[in-house]
């Protein structure tokens, strides 16, 4: 154990102890009061789990004070978290707290596993850098996954809205009914449509609510849909017919995208063929001939 590793362990223990003393005290008092006043066992267990999660989230969230950040950075991170589906105010604190906690955990794992025994500074630097960037990578992955889910479920949403509008409902009522019906099948886009409905009930204009939906998700197909809806509302054309045409366009684009990806596979297969399959094939086919030729040359030279 080197001096650097011992110093890191002491600092980590001090930070952990201080965090527990500062942020876990209230949860401990609540647990003691729950034990002293007996209640339902299942409710007590559920409350204990919730309090433990909230206490851990509070500890991680308070770690964000260590990082220096500007208001512009916070707004960018908040927008990315909203696109990933995390709209609570505490999500920003948890994100920055994770950027502090994850490097510490990785450095601790490097210390406990002995990876930092030979070159401690290099290993700790890599662990700290990867840990600092890991929440950003995870958030980008969550945003991409949510945008893909919204992009794939948009055509089904439009079909159901067309059915509701042709059944006699208004556009706002069709949006609300679609959000309720697709809550299990398409949870991401149903959640976003629920926000659109709430904004309209709060008095916001329909066009502004749908534009906010497009800005909140960051999906190109949603922006195109919003443009179509706004133009249809301004020009007075049939909304059901417009949505049906846009739904067919989305399905055509999805089919073309799949065909494009299928066409790209032939080019992508060239690299594994050249790097892995062709050398093995040459070794199997030409290997015995090379061995026979080398033995023949050896016999000829020995004579």
C-alpha positions, 0 to 999 in steps of 0.5 A, a space after each residue: 500500500 503506497 502513501 498515495 493510496 493510504 491518503 486517498 483511503 483516509 480522505 474517502 473515509 472522512 468524506 463518507 463519515 461527514 456526509 453520513 453525519 450531516 445528511 443522514 441524521 434526519 432519516 435516523 431520527 425518523 426511523 427511531 420515531 417509527 420504531 417507538 410508535 408502532 404502525 403497520 409492518 408493510 407500511 413501515 417497511 415501505 416507508 423505510 425503503 423510501 426514506 433510505 432512498 431519499 437519504 441516499 439521494 440527498 447525500 448524492 445531491 449535496 455532493 454537487 456543491 463540490 463542483 464549480 458550475 455556471 448557470 448556463 451549464 446547469 440549464 444545459 444539463 437540465 434540458 438534457 435531463 428533461 429530454 431523458 425524462 427526468 423533470 424533477 429539480 433534484 435531478 440536476 443535483 443528483 447528476 452533479 453529485 454522481 459526477 463526484 461520487 462515481 470517480 471516488 467509487 472507481 478510485 476506491 475500487 482501483 485501490 481495493 483491487 490493487 490495480 494502482 499498485 504499480 502506477 498509482 497516479 496513472 490509474 487514479 487519473 484514468 479512474 477519475 476521468 472515466 468516473 467524471 464522464 460516465 454520467 454524461 455517457 449514461 445521460 446521452 444513452 438515456 436521451 437516445 433511447 427515449 428519442 428512439 422510443 418516441 420516434 417509433 411510437 409516433 405513428 401509432 399515436 397519430 393513428 389513434 388520434 385520427 380514430 378519436 377525431 373521426 369519432 367526433 372528439 376535438 384535437 385536445 380531447 383526442 390528445 388526452 384520450 391517446 395519452 391515456 390509452 397508450 400509457 402502457 404501450 408507449 410510455 415515453 410519448 404518452 408522458 409527453 402528450 400528458 404534459 401537452 394536455 396539462 399545459 393546454 388545461 392551464 391556459 396555454 395555446 395549442 400551438 405553443 404547447 405542441 412547440 414546447 413538446 417538440 423542443 422538449 423531446 428534440 425529435 425531428 419527426 415531432 417537429 415536423 408534426 408540430 409544423 403540420 398541426 400549426 399549418 393545419 390550424 392556421 389554414 383550416 384544413 382537416 386535421 384528421 386527414 393531415 394526421 393520416 397523411 403524416 402517419 403514412 409518411 412516418 411509416 414510409 420513412 421508417 421503411 426507407 430507414 430500415 432498407 438503408 440500414 440493410 443496404 449498409 450491412 454489406 459494406 459493414 461486413 467488409 471489415 470483419 471479412 478482411 480482418 477475421 474471416 479471410 486470414 482464417 480461410 487463407 490459413 486453412 487453404 494455403 497452410 497445408 500447401 505451405 507446409 508441404 512446400 517447406 518440407 520439400 525445400 528442406 529435403 532438397 536442401 539437405 540433399 
